[in-house]
Amino acid sequence: MLYKNPDYLIERRVTLHVKDRKKCAFIADIIMAQCIIVCLGSVSILACVWTPEHSTLDYDKLTRIMYLYDAAACGYKLRTAKAIANLYISNETYGLDLLPIKWQPALTTVSTRFSAKTRKYIEISFTFHFIWFFLAVAFRVIIKNSTDTRSLKITLGVFFYSCVFIIGFDSSMAVVYITHIKQSLTKGMILRYSGWSTEMKLDNYDDFSGWLPIAASACWLRGFVIFMLNLYFCRVISIIRRKIRRREFKKKMAAERYNPFPEPQQVQASDKVLVYRVGEDKPHTRQ
């Protein structure tokens, strides 16, 4: 008689353990808090809160005009530096052996606008984190309440790839901002490139100001600590996904292992049957 393991006679649903559900809930809570902080900071920049008019410290002024306050978008009219257009030097030599002076107008250019670019990046980041927030809410609700294996797998997969996308976006922005250091070596360079050279005065124009793009890059990486925590969250979600696939595989193998033996079927004998005798290698035909 064939005895089967009674545990495999009961259909077991592949689902998450309570410990894994708590981990997912904690991950969703931390990510929702990150999204709220990022969105509030983005709204403050887009709403032109960081005006540099009343700031007193040099680095505070430069941070605002470099990244936090876009004069053109916020309606602040900068006074452009006046070109020396009214200064003409006569080329009359009065018969003397002199070479005439070639006159050229003075040029005052703004080669880049960090604040305008930052505003565009902030708008993109706000959109991404707004979507990520609602994905985190849906992730928390489904993981907490659902027992369907298919829904759990899809939810974990979507949220995992959304986390990877946000991490990649923040990393690319950090690389972009660290390259700004070549245009912000001194405080005077920031004023010249930003267009605020006639609006703002500083205590020392030759001080090193490369700390500002380094700080901006660190902010995009969420101070490195939260960035590494997000990487750890991706690893945890990946491990949970592998656990579900492993349990599905074990369930499938167990079901195939304990299938009942097929019923015997009668096979009609043919007219000629090959038989072996003990100690013989060649079969004999039995009619």
Secondary structure, DSSP 8 states (H G I E B T S, - for coil): -----GGGGS-------HHHHHHHHHHHHHHHHHHHHHHHHHHHHHTT---STT--SHHHHHHIIIII--HHHHT----------S-------TTSS----------------HHHHHHHHHHHHHHHHHHHHHHHHHHHHHHHH---HHHHHHHHHHHHHHHHHHHHHHHHHHHHHHGGGGG-SBHHHHHHHHT-TTT---S-TTSB-THHHHHHHHHHTTTTHHHHHHHHHHHHHHHHHHHHHHHHHHHHHHHHHT------------S-EEE--TT-SS-EEE-
